[in-house]
Amino acid sequence: MKRAVVIVAIAWFVVLGTGAAEYAHNAQHAREDANSSPRSSRRDSSTPVHNDSNCAVHAQLHQPLTAMPVVMLLICAGLLVAFVSQLAPAPDSVRIPSRIDCRGPPALV
């Protein structure tokens, strides 16, 4: 199920990025206008023009996906993680023995 959501999200961003969604929506408007208007060789001034002000789908296609403050917050959070991960790790505690077991100085023979 996780893969399906990712695949749909990738496909949607590709469709938005290439302009295929807007092209398909404009084609739908063209079909609706062709069906509603009488067949004539010239175009009337009464033919509706679809844009952001009178079509909710056009407005949604042209609006930004995220607000600018959210993007800046994500960038700053990413930079914070990058800089914190570059810090030197805390050194491990070094155990210093209280005495050294040895035989002492070599004997003179």
Number of C-alpha atoms within 10 A of each C-alpha: 6 6 8 9 10 11 11 11 12 12 12 13 12 13 14 15 11 10 12 13 18 17 13 11 14 15 12 12 15 15 11 11 14 13 10 10 13 10 9 8 6 6 10 10 7 7 11 12 11 14 13 13 8 11 11 11 14 17 13 11 15 12 10 9 8 8 9 10 9 10 11 11 11 12 12 12 12 12 12 11 11 11 10 10 10 8 8 7 7 6 6 6 6 6 6 7 7 6 6 7 7 6 7 6 6 6 6 4 3
